[in-house]
Amino acid sequence: MTHTDSQTALNLSGPHRAAFDEPLALACGQTLEHYELVYETYGTLNEQRSNAVLVCHALGGNHHAAGFHEGDRKPGWWDKHIGPGKSIDTDRFFVISLNNLGGCHGSTGPNAINPATGKLWGPEFPMMTVPDWVHSQARLADHLGIERFAAVIGGSLGGMQVQTWAILYPDRIANAIVIASTPRLSAQNIAFNEVARQAIRSDPDFHEGWYYQHDTRPRHGLKLARMIGHITYLSEAAMGRKFGRDLRSALNFGYDVEFEIESYLRYQGNNFSNSFDANTYLLMTKALDYFDPARDHNGDLAATFAKSQCRFLIISFSSDWRFTPARSREIVEALVEADKRVSYVNIESPHGHDAFLLPDERYETVLKNFLSHAMAAPSDDTHHHNRGNDHAAS
């Protein structure tokens, strides 16, 4: 499909903006009196408003999930899976993708104006949690007149939002697709996030988060944070296959770029540091760290999902060491114990955590087959786990 074909097929009209004046009470104890959410839609909402699908983004994502806008060199971050005839078929579904609160691509966040001061929020923007995002997403659904989603889908941090939807709004979601995610971070994952945050906070240009006022940005720290994160998104096999120990040039016995992997990481870090906000990165990684819905149920994940009514599809990837398949199986086992309808697939992939963003024939087939029943009328035994029809695969 050409650039023009993709743009026409998805009928991109540009981002939309929804403003909310109803105060949003946050888990941190603060309240957002006013806020805006930027979102895109793909496909057409049917008369019954029963075909809406919400896509929740991960750490570095935003509202632009698919298609091209004028001037874009690359399509949206999940373009491989959203569109006519694709895994998330816009000929059937009305797909919504938004930029979460605290983001840096249009929704209210650290780089937006604080109406109380008339200045940028900066580091004074309140801490966010995954439930905060889900509550704001529910208000966006109200704004769009959508009472119940056919499906809520997300990978990584997006998968945490999907779990939270099933827990907090059980009657507003028919299907939950949790991809390459986890019920909570391990100590190792929290450690990676803390090193990334310290890389940002120790940058001389950070200025305690007030870098906007100094007409600068902590690009070096954000570059290092992204490089650290990117290492964890790739598998050893994928990194070895793509780069190995290949040299970019002859050995110079110094600290300039010599190996291809060094060049790649610096390139990724530089690009990210020019397009993402450091305060947003700090907020997002903290939201990852805080996520632990079972905490309110004495660590009992099955009890946490007790009121969920939807069908679940849990997908993991064999080489993902950031959120390993074992973490997905924790979710599956909890859902089975809670007598919920759950399907699980572990996809063989060499691409590590990033596999959830990439095309893969089996991955696409699993998504498409599961979603083919997304708008089916709920059965009378909605609350019972139908082990005969669901499946688990490894």
N, C-alpha and C positions, 0 to 999 in steps of 0.2 A: 504494500500500500504506500502510495506516495504521500509526501507532506500534505499536499492539497486534498487528496482523497480522505486522509485521516481527519483533517480539519472539517471537511464537509460532512463526513459520515457522522461525526460526533456533534455537529451543529454547535460549536463552541461560541457562545455569545459573550464570553469574558466572565470574570469573577463577579459574583453578586455579594451584596453587603446587607446584613441584617442587624439592626440596632435594637437593643433591649434596655428598657428603662426600669424594669422590675429588678430590685436588688437581688444579687446572687450571694448567699451566705456560703463562705468557703470553709473547708476543713481546718484551715490554719487559724480561724477565729475572726478573720477580716471579712469585709463585705465589699463586693464590687457594685457600686450604685448604678453605674451605666457601663455598658460594654458593647462591642460590635464583633460579629463573626463574619469572616469572609469565606465563601464557599463556591463551588462549581457544581453543575449538574450535567448529566449525560443521559440521553434517552428521554422518554416521555412518560409522565405520570398518568396512569390509566384513570378512568372515571371512578372506579371503586377505591382509588388511592391505596391499592393493595400490592403494588409492585415496586415499592421504594426499597432501595438497598443503601445502607450507610457504610462508607469506607472510612475507617479510622487510621490515621497515619502514625508512623513510627517516629523516632527521635529526630531525624533530619528531614522529615517529610513536610508537606503543606497541602493546601487545597487543590493544587494543580496536579491531579492524578493521571490524566489522560489527554491525548490530543495535543495539537499545537496551537499556540496563539501567534499572532502576527509578530514576526521577528524572532521567534523561538528557533534555536538550532537543535534542541532536543525536545521530545514529547514529555508529557507528564510522567511522574515517577513510577506509575503502575500501568503504563500504556500497553504493555505486553498482555495484560489480562482484562482490560476494560475496553469495550467497543463492540461493534456489530459482529456477532458470531464468535466472539472471544469467550474466555472463561466466565466473565461477568458480562453477559450479553445485553448490550444496550438496545437491541431490538425487542427485548422482553422486559428489561428492568429500567427503572428510573434511578440512576445512581447519584448519590450525593457525597461529595468529599469536601471537608472543611479544614481550615487552619485553626488549630486549637487555641484557646485562651492562653496567653503567655507566649504565643508564637511571634514570629518576626516577619510574617508575610501578609499582613493586613488586618488580622484580628487583633483585638486589644491586647497589648503586651508591653514589655519594658520599653520598646521603641515607639510607643504611642503616647499621646498627650494625656496626662493626668488632669481631669477637669477641675480637681480641687486646687491645683497649683498653677495650671496653665503651662506647665513644663513637662518634659518627657518623664515617664514613670521611672525609668532607670532601675536601680537596685531596690527601689521602694515598691515595685510591683509585687503583690502578694504571692507567697508560695502556692503552687498548684499541686493538686493530687488528681489521680485518675478519676475518682468519683466527681470531683469538681467539673472536669471536662465532660463527663457523661451527663451530669445535670444540665450543663449548658447546651449539649447536643439535643437533649430532650426538648429544651425550649425552642431550639431551631426547628425540630420536627413539628412542634405546635405551630410555629410561625408559618410553616409550609403546609399545614393542614394534614399532617400524616400522623394518624393515631397509632399505627402499628407497622413496623418494618418487616418486609418479607425476609430480610436478612441484615445482620450487622457483621461486617468482615474486617479483620485487621491482622497484620503481622507484627511480631515483636512487641513493642510498646502499644501498637494498635490492638494486638491480641489481648492485652490487659484491659483495654477499654471494652472489648467485646465481652469478656468475662463479667465485667462490672455492669454492663447493660443487662445481662441475663440475671444478675443478682438483684439489682436495684429497680429494674423496670420489667419484671417477668411477663407482664401482660402486653408489652409493647414491642416484643421481638418474637418472630416466628422461628427464626433459624440463626444460630450463632456459629461463625466460622473463625476459629482461633488458630493462627498459623505461626509456627516458630516462636512460641511464647512460653510463659512460665507462670506458676501461681505466686511466685515471689522471687526476688533476687537472691542468689547465693552470696556468701561473704566475698568470694572472689570477684563477682560482678560488681558489688558495691565498691570494692577496692579499685577496680578499673575506673569506675566513675569518679572516685575521689582523686585519683592521680590526674585525670583529665581536668577536673575542676581546679586543682592546684596549679596546673600548667597555665590556665587562664588567669587565675587570681594573682599569680606571681609575676605576670607580665607587667612591666613598668607602665605600660599604656592602659592598664585596667582602671586605675584611679578609683578603686573601691566601687566600681560599677558606674561611675559618673564620667566615663570616657567621652560621652556625647558632648559634654560641656567643655571638654578640652580639644574638641575637633579632631579626635583620633579614635582608633579602635585597637583592642589588644589582639591584633592579627597573629602575632607570633604564638601567643598562648593558645589561641583557638586552633591554629594550624597544628600544634603539637597534640592538642586534645583530639582532633579528628584523626591524626595519624595513629594515636593509641587505639581509638575506637575502631578504625578501619582494620587494624591487625586482627582484632577479635571477630570481625565480620567474615573474614576469609578463613578457609581451612588450610592446613599445612600442605595438603595435596594440591589444592588449587593454586596456592602461592608458588609451590615448587614447579607445577606444570607451566604456569604462565611466565615465571621469571627465573626459576632455578637460581643458579649462582652466576647468571650471565652478567658480564661486565658491559657497562655503557661505553667505556673507553679503556685504555690501558691503565694499569695501576699507577696512581700518582703519589702513593704513600702519604696521604693527607686526609682531610675531613670533607672534601668536596664530594659530590656524587660520583661514585664509581660503579656500584651495582645497579642493575635495572630496578630492583625492588625499592632501592633508596629513591630513585627518580620518581617512581610511581607514587610512593607515599607522600613525597614532598608536593607532587602535582595535585594529589587529592586534597592535601591539607591546605594548600594555597587557594584552590578553588573554593573550598568550603569557607575559609576565613574571609573571603570576599563577598559571600552571599548569605551568611548566617550571622545572627546576633549573639554575642557572648553571654549576655544576661539570660537570653532564652535558653542557651545550651545549659547553663547552670540550673535553671528551673526544671528543664526537661529531665536531666539526669537525677535530680532530687525526687521528682515524681516517680521515676523508675525505682529508686531506692525505697520510697515509702510504700510502694504497692505491696499489700499483704492482706487481702480481704478476709482470710481466715483468722486474722488477729482478733476480730470482734466475735469469733465463735470458739475461743480457746484453742485455736490452731486446728480446728476440725473443718477441713475443706469440704467434706461431704455435707455437713450441716450448713455451710455457707451457701451451697447451691440448692438447699432444700426447697425453696419457693420458685425456682426456675421452671419454666414451662416449655421452653423451646427445644427443638432438635439441635444437637451439637455436632459439628465436624471439627476434629482436632487433627492438625497436620504438623508433622515434624520432619526434619531432614537429617539424614544419617551422619553427615559430617559437620553438623552445627555444634560447635563446642561452646558457643556463647550461651545459648539456651538449648541444652542437649535434649535428645529424644526422651530421656528419663524424666525431664521436667514436664514434658507433654503427657507422659504416661501417668504422672501424679494427678493431673487434671482428669484424665480418662478414668482412673481408678476411683477418684472421688465421685465422679458423675455416675459411675456404675453403682457404687455403694449407695448413692442418693436415689437410685432407681430412675435415672434420666435416660433419654434416648440419645445415644452417642455413637458416632462412627470415628474411627481413628485410622490414620494412614501415616506410616513413616516412609518418606520418599528417599530412595537411594540417589544421592547427589554428591558430587565432589566440591560443591561451591560454598560450603559452610553456611553461616547464618544468612548471608546475602542471597541464598537460594530462593527465599520467599519472594524476591523482587524479579527473578529471572524466568524466562520461558523454560518449560520442561513438559514434555508430552504427557507423562503420567500425572503430574501435578495439575495440569490444565484439565485433563479428563476427569480427575477426582472432583475438582471444583465445579465443572460444568454438570456432571452427573448429579451431584448433591443439589445444586441450584435448580435443576430441572423440576424438582418437586417443591420448590420454595413457596410457590403460590397455591399449592394444593390446600383444600379445606382441611382444617385440623380434625383429627379423628376423635371419637368419643372418649378414648382412653389417653387423652393428652398427657396425663400425669404419670403414665406408666412407661417403663423402659421396654421397648419392643426388641428383644434380642434376636428375634427371628429375622427381622428386616434390616437391622443395622449390622455393621461389621467392624472388625478390628483387623488391621493388617500390619505386618512389620517388614 
